[in-house]
Amino acid sequence: MSVEIRNPANPSEVVASFPTITPDDVPAMMATARTAQQAWAKIPQPERGRIVNNFLDGLEARREDIATAITREMGKIIGESRGEVNKALGEGRATTCRASAAIGEVLPSQRPDTVSYSTRRPRGVIVGINPWNFPFSTPIRKTIPALLYGNAMVLKPSISTPGAAFLMQEVADATLPEGLFQIAYGSGSLGSALTSADGVDAISFTGSVEIGRIVAQAAAANLAEISLELGGKNPVIVNDASDLEAVLNQIYAAAFAVCGQRCTAISRVLVRRELEAAVVEGLASRAKAAQIGDGLDAGTTIGPLMGEKARDDVAGFVERSLAAGAHAAAGGTTIEQNGGYFYAPTILSNVTPDMEVARDEVFGPVLAVIPYDTPDEALAICNDVEFGLSACLYSEQTPLVDRFIAEAESGMIHVNCGSFPEDHTPFVGVKNSSLGVGGSNGNSTLHFYTQEHMVYRKAQA
């Protein structure tokens, strides 16, 4: 069986077709992964780093093919797709730089002539479940550390955007030991089979809170290590700025990149009331100037939403918000163009903190502006949601900056910059945005992909 993938900017266009597997294929796949992993784990880690860098070299040679596949399958503009590929490769290189880094520590022993030290070993077989919005960078974020630290990876791409993963498989077949990296492409039942399969040592999932809870239950049944990267409802507080136009440029980019379809997108602007009118006007003018169209067209600045349901969900959020008293300073409408799933970038003013659009993840090109009067009020609104992925503050007041860093209930905290994580840093969330260790880079990644062992060795006479 195969699945046809259509262009969300023009759904009549079939861009590719990919073969699927079924849950019945999972046991053999896991056995293959286990055999490959056992041999791979015996290779010294620095040498594994060299081989993984060869894998990245192969992917870099295919980066334009990967970027084009991303745009044709999920609609983001080609510049953003190229940016995704380049950033993912940068994260991968940053990970392989840790190939010779220390992974344990020597501890003083309580006994004479004894050395006590910790070390770490590979976990084994990792299952990676990936979303449709970053079909290359999220798989890379899971796969490269998994391989570097001696594991095998079984990767399930989204049913909607598998092209980048299949290109990864082509490169893996040419650069990695057989069976070490495998693509498992199929429906939701396949995901259930993978996460509950015998022999799974760890599961890395990126997606919705609802599905994340199901994955966590499956992991618990096998006592598998788990890392969940879930949703966000990310705020930016605009308290003061010597250059408001520059601030608005950063906010707009952080809100509307990938048509707002990223978990770290800014979706709430909490603005000091004296600045509210200027902020609404500035963001609205930027939204109205957007060029909406096919992501491969050179002039396009915002592409389509992922599909009809995604567009209808966004439209429903906006309609309910307007009915509750919000005002569309820009956008608020679907865009008819080649039958594509377009929605105008939308700036909502007159939003109150209790409205649905101020609390729930929209996952689309919608930005809610909420005024506040005091820093206490701003921080209360900032934290009063179920998510805690990313939060931003624009202010030149040191006491407020220090308080924001200490009190913002977010895994990633940005001061006077947009919500874009860097290549070499951990990607972390709190509250309902995450469970388990963070992804990307840092010690938390090492801890997820390896197990700690404690050694006590007495000297021999």
Buried (B, 14 or more C-beta within 10 A) or exposed (E): EEBEBBBBBBBEBEBBEBEBBEBEBBEEBBBBBBBBBBEBBEBEBEEBBEBBBBBBEBBBEBBEBBBBBBBBBBBBBBBBBBBBBBBBBBBBBBBBBBBEEEBBEEEEBEEEEEBBBEEBEBBBBBBBBBBBBBBBBBBBBBBBBBBBBBBBBBBBBBBBBBBBBBBBBBBBEEBBBEBBBBBBBBBEEBBBBBBBBEBBBBBBBBBBBEBBEBBBEBBEEBEBBBBBBBBBBBBBBBBBBEEBEEBBBBBBBBBBBBBBBBBBBBBBBBBBEEBBEBBBBBBBBBBEEBEBBBBBEEEBBBBBBBBEEBBBBBBEBBEEBBEBEBBBBBBBEBBEBBEBBBBBBBBBBBBBBEBBBBBBBBBBBBBBBBBBEEBEBBBBBBBBBBBBBBBBBBBEEEEBBEBBEEBBBBBBBBBBEBBBBBBBBBBBBBBBBBBBBBBBBBEBBBBBBBBEEEEEEEEEE
